[in-house]
Amino acid sequence: MATAQGKHHDYHLVDPSPWPAVGSVSAFIMAVGAISWMHHMFSAAPIVFGVGTIGVLYTMASWWGDVIKEAQYKGDHTRVVQLHHRYGMILFIASEVMFFVAWFWAYFNAALFPADAVHATRDAVFGCGLGTAAGACAVPGTWPPHGIETFDPWHLPLLNTLILLTSGTTVTWAHHALLENDRQGLKYGLILTVLLGATFTCVQAYEYSHAAFSFAGNVYGATFFMATGFHGFHVLVGTIFLIVCLARAYAGHFTPTQHLGFEFAAWYWHFVDVVWLFLFLCIYVWGHGAETMAHGAH
């Protein structure tokens, strides 16, 4: 139990905070503004959306700032609390794994059973691919759908794979430098990781701009852009996560024995790396190989 003289347990009883209420109201305002803007309900909708977005961002910065103070200055993050935070991060990453399982499931369901009645009906109604008229599939029941020209995996996708794998080594370098209390190594490793993450995002944006297929009109484009696009969003979030860690490293927040914020950022980044390896092998390499075999057979 906590007393006036101090607490006599290893758990953290969170102080009353305004941020859950402020965040809820801000999210509601942002949602109302976004929906009204999309449906052109009133002219001030973009302003409402902007106000809500600013409120959400302010809540995030302030709430996480309070968490940093609890860990850095108040001593609330004991070993027991840190252990439970690790459990929470593990469960969060597990939920993210299942999120990507859904997109892989959608991709392989269409890829392994292209002649299934559901897919055949969709092709008959919507067409087989970019530039193919509805019901005019020249080669029904094939994967990728007829008319789809996939990316060559051994050019930009391979480059992005090397970039992400390299970023995994630099964030590991930063982690080991922190454990050795090498502050400069920590900063250099984080700087390189952030630059590599930004480079990956730029390369993927360039790749998207040169895609020979679109999101709409074919199941290949839909599953491709949903899987790789959500991964790209995770790379962007991870890059921001690491930028915050870099700023905190310059502020001297992390120590060899207490650096959960950075540790979780490293875990998240390694998760992003592993997901990309599966995307590269399954969607880029295997999908391109299936296209090559289909063209060879016909």
C-alpha positions in Angstrom: 0.0 0.0 0.0 1.1 3.6 -0.6 1.4 5.9 2.3 2.3 9.5 2.9 5.9 8.5 3.6 6.2 6.6 0.4 5.0 3.4 -1.2 6.0 -0.1 0.1 5.5 -2.2 -3.0 7.0 -2.5 -6.5 3.9 -1.6 -8.4 3.0 1.7 -10.0 -0.3 3.3 -9.0 -0.9 5.9 -11.8 -1.6 9.4 -10.7 -4.9 11.0 -11.9 -4.4 12.3 -15.5 -6.5 14.5 -17.8 -5.1 12.9 -20.9 -7.7 10.0 -21.4 -10.5 12.5 -21.3 -8.7 15.1 -23.5 -7.7 12.4 -25.9 -11.2 10.9 -26.2 -12.7 14.3 -26.9 -10.0 15.2 -29.4 -10.4 11.8 -31.2 -14.2 12.4 -31.4 -13.7 15.9 -32.9 -11.1 14.5 -35.4 -13.5 11.7 -36.5 -16.4 14.1 -36.9 -14.3 16.5 -38.9 -12.9 13.7 -41.1 -16.4 12.2 -41.8 -17.9 15.6 -42.5 -15.0 16.5 -44.8 -15.3 13.3 -46.8 -19.1 13.8 -47.2 -18.8 17.6 -47.8 -21.3 18.2 -45.0 -20.1 21.8 -44.2 -17.3 24.1 -45.2 -15.6 24.2 -41.8 -15.0 20.4 -41.7 -11.3 20.6 -42.5 -10.8 23.0 -39.7 -12.7 20.7 -37.3 -10.5 17.8 -38.4 -7.4 19.9 -37.9 -8.4 20.9 -34.4 -9.1 17.3 -33.5 -5.8 16.2 -35.0 -3.9 18.8 -33.1 -5.6 17.7 -29.9 -4.8 14.1 -30.5 -1.1 14.9 -31.2 -0.9 17.1 -28.1 -2.4 14.3 -26.0 0.1 11.8 -27.3 3.1 14.1 -26.6 1.9 15.1 -23.2 0.8 11.6 -22.1 4.1 10.0 -23.2 5.9 12.9 -21.7 4.3 12.0 -18.3 5.4 8.4 -18.8 9.0 9.6 -19.4 8.9 11.6 -16.2 7.5 8.6 -14.2 10.4 6.5 -15.5 13.2 9.1 -15.6 12.6 11.3 -12.5 10.0 9.7 -10.2 11.4 6.2 -10.1 8.0 4.6 -10.7 9.2 2.1 -13.2 10.6 -0.6 -10.9 11.9 -3.9 -12.1 8.4 -5.4 -11.7 6.8 -2.6 -13.6 9.4 -2.9 -16.4 8.7 -6.7 -16.6 5.0 -6.0 -17.0 5.7 -3.4 -19.7 7.7 -6.0 -21.6 4.7 -8.4 -21.4 2.5 -5.6 -22.8 4.9 -4.9 -25.7 5.1 -8.6 -26.5 1.3 -8.8 -26.6 1.1 -5.7 -28.8 3.6 -7.2 -31.3 1.7 -10.5 -31.2 -1.4 -8.6 -32.2 0.5 -6.9 -35.0 1.7 -10.3 -36.2 -2.0 -11.5 -36.5 -2.8 -8.2 -38.3 -0.3 -9.1 -41.0 -1.4 -12.8 -41.0 -4.8 -11.5 -42.2 -3.2 -9.8 -45.3 -1.1 -12.8 -46.1 -4.2 -15.0 -45.7 -6.0 -12.9 -48.2 -3.1 -13.0 -50.6 -2.6 -16.7 -50.5 -6.3 -17.5 -50.6 -6.4 -15.7 -54.0 -3.0 -17.0 -55.1 -3.4 -20.7 -54.3 -7.0 -21.0 -55.4 -7.4 -18.7 -58.4 -10.0 -21.0 -60.1 -12.2 -21.0 -57.0 -15.8 -20.1 -57.7 -15.6 -16.9 -55.6 -12.6 -15.6 -57.5 -14.0 -16.7 -60.9 -17.2 -14.8 -60.1 -15.2 -11.7 -59.1 -13.2 -11.9 -62.3 -16.3 -12.2 -64.4 -17.9 -9.1 -62.7 -14.9 -6.8 -62.2 -12.4 -8.0 -64.8 -9.1 -9.8 -64.3 -6.7 -7.0 -64.1 -5.6 -3.6 -65.3 -6.8 -3.0 -68.8 -8.9 -6.1 -69.0 -12.5 -5.6 -69.7 -15.1 -7.2 -67.4 -15.7 -10.8 -68.3 -12.8 -10.8 -70.8 -10.2 -12.9 -69.0 -8.0 -14.5 -71.6 -6.5 -17.0 -69.1 -9.0 -17.5 -66.2 -7.9 -19.2 -63.0 -4.3 -18.0 -63.2 -2.1 -16.2 -60.7 -1.3 -13.4 -60.9 -4.5 -12.5 -62.8 -4.1 -12.0 -66.6 -2.9 -8.5 -67.4 -0.9 -8.0 -64.2 2.8 -7.2 -64.7 4.5 -7.8 -61.3 7.6 -6.1 -60.0 11.0 -7.7 -60.6 12.0 -8.7 -57.1 15.7 -8.4 -57.9 15.7 -4.6 -58.4 14.0 -2.1 -56.0 12.5 -4.8 -53.8 15.9 -6.4 -53.3 17.4 -3.0 -52.6 14.8 -2.3 -50.0 15.5 -5.7 -48.4 19.2 -4.9 -48.1 18.3 -1.4 -46.6 16.0 -2.9 -43.9 18.4 -5.7 -43.1 21.2 -3.1 -42.7 19.0 -1.0 -40.5 18.4 -4.0 -38.3 22.2 -4.3 -37.7 22.5 -0.6 -37.0 19.8 -0.6 -34.4 21.4 -3.6 -32.8 24.7 -1.7 -32.7 23.0 1.2 -31.0 21.4 -1.2 -28.4 24.8 -2.9 -27.6 26.4 0.5 -27.4 23.8 1.6 -24.8 24.4 -1.5 -22.8 28.1 -0.6 -22.8 27.3 3.0 -21.9 28.7 4.2 -25.2 26.6 7.3 -25.7 28.2 8.2 -29.1 27.7 4.7 -30.4 24.1 4.8 -29.4 23.6 8.1 -31.2 25.4 7.1 -34.4 23.5 3.8 -34.5 20.2 5.5 -34.1 21.0 8.2 -36.7 22.0 5.5 -39.3 18.8 3.5 -38.5 16.6 6.6 -39.0 18.3 7.4 -42.3 17.9 3.9 -43.6 14.3 3.8 -42.5 13.6 7.1 -44.4 15.5 5.7 -47.4 13.3 2.6 -47.4 10.2 4.8 -47.4 11.4 6.9 -50.3 12.3 3.8 -52.4 8.9 2.3 -51.8 7.2 5.5 -52.7 9.2 5.5 -56.0 8.3 1.9 -56.6 4.6 2.6 -56.1 4.7 5.4 -58.5 5.9 3.1 -61.2 3.5 0.1 -60.5 2.1 -1.4 -63.7 -1.2 -2.3 -61.8 -3.5 -0.3 -59.6 -5.2 -1.0 -56.3 -8.7 -1.2 -57.8 -10.0 -3.6 -60.3 -8.0 -6.8 -59.4 -7.4 -8.9 -56.4 -3.6 -8.9 -56.9 -3.3 -5.1 -56.7 -5.6 -5.0 -53.7 -3.7 -7.6 -51.7 -0.3 -6.3 -52.8 -1.0 -2.7 -51.8 -2.7 -3.6 -48.5 0.1 -5.9 -47.4 3.1 -3.8 -48.5 1.3 -0.5 -47.8 0.5 -1.3 -44.2 4.1 -2.5 -43.8 5.3 0.8 -45.2 3.1 2.6 -42.6 4.7 0.5 -39.9 8.1 1.5 -41.2 7.1 5.1 -41.0 5.8 4.7 -37.4 9.0 2.8 -36.4 11.1 5.6 -37.9 9.2 8.2 -35.8 9.7 5.9 -32.8 13.4 5.9 -33.4 13.6 9.6 -33.9 12.0 10.1 -30.5 14.6 7.7 -29.0 17.3 9.7 -30.7 16.1 12.9 -29.2 15.9 11.2 -25.8 19.4 9.8 -26.2 20.7 13.4 -26.8 18.7 14.4 -23.6 20.6 11.7 -21.7 17.4 9.8 -20.7 18.6 6.2 -21.3 20.9 4.2 -19.0 22.4 0.7 -19.4 19.9 -0.6 -16.9 16.8 1.4 -17.7 15.9 2.0 -21.4 12.6 0.4 -22.1 11.6 3.1 -24.6 14.6 2.3 -26.8 14.3 -1.4 -26.2 10.7 -1.4 -27.4 11.6 0.6 -30.4 14.3 -1.9 -31.3 11.8 -4.8 -30.9 9.3 -3.0 -33.1 12.0 -2.4 -35.8 13.1 -6.0 -35.8 9.4 -7.0 -36.2 9.1 -4.7 -39.2 12.3 -6.3 -40.7 10.9 -9.9 -40.3 7.5 -9.0 -41.8 9.3 -7.5 -44.8 11.3 -10.7 -45.4 8.1 -12.6 -45.6 6.6 -10.0 -47.9 9.7 -10.0 -50.2 9.7 -13.8 -50.4 6.0 -14.5 -50.7 4.7 -11.5 -52.7 7.6 -10.3 -54.7 9.7 -13.4 -55.4 7.0 -16.1 -55.4 4.5 -13.9 -57.1 6.9 -12.9 -59.8 7.9 -16.5 -60.3 4.3 -17.5 -60.7 3.8 -14.8 -63.3 6.9 -16.1 -65.2 5.6 -19.7 -65.2 2.1 -18.6 -66.3 3.6 -16.6 -69.2 5.8 -19.6 -70.1 2.8 -22.0 -70.1 0.7 -19.7 -72.3 
